[in-house]
Amino acid sequence: MEKAKEFAVSWCEWYIGMQNPSHGSVWLLACDTMKTYKWDDTKKGDQNSFFLILLTLSWWHTVVKTDIEEREWMLAVEKTT
């Protein structure tokens, strides 16, 4: 279904835009646990920011119809939580 793919692309772009630039700009973001990041560059938002990430992941899941879409969605869940 096109809705799931469109939402996935938009969601990943939105999520990448919030991250520290040193993580890269292509999904899947790099996360080197040995590297020291300048966390001031991360767009943290307010007390509802992580809730919004979870909410949008749940919206994405409502349009998932295939096993491939499910795996893509699960990868995003694992990467963000």
C-alpha positions, 0 to 999 in steps of 0.5 A, spaced: 500 500 500 502 506 498 500 510 504 505 506 508 510 507 504 509 515 503 508 515 511 514 511 512 518 516 508 515 522 511 516 519 518 524 517 517 525 524 514 522 528 520 525 523 525 532 524 522 531 532 522 530 532 529 537 528 530 544 530 532 547 531 525 553 527 527 548 521 526 548 522 519 542 524 514 540 517 511 536 512 515 538 508 518 542 513 523 549 511 525 549 510 532 556 509 535 556 508 542 564 509 543 563 516 540 562 523 544 556 526 541 554 534 542 547 533 544 546 540 544 545 539 537 539 534 538 532 538 537 529 535 544 522 539 544 518 539 550 515 534 555 511 531 549 516 530 544 517 523 545 510 522 546 509 525 539 514 520 536 510 514 539 504 517 537 506 517 530 509 510 530 502 508 532 499 512 526 504 509 521 502 502 524 495 503 522 496 503 515 501 497 515 498 491 511 504 487 508 510 483 512 515 488 509 511 494 511 511 491 518 518 489 518 520 496 516 515 499 522 518 494 527 525 497 525 523 504 526 520 502 533 527 498 535 531 504 532 527 509 536 525 506 543 
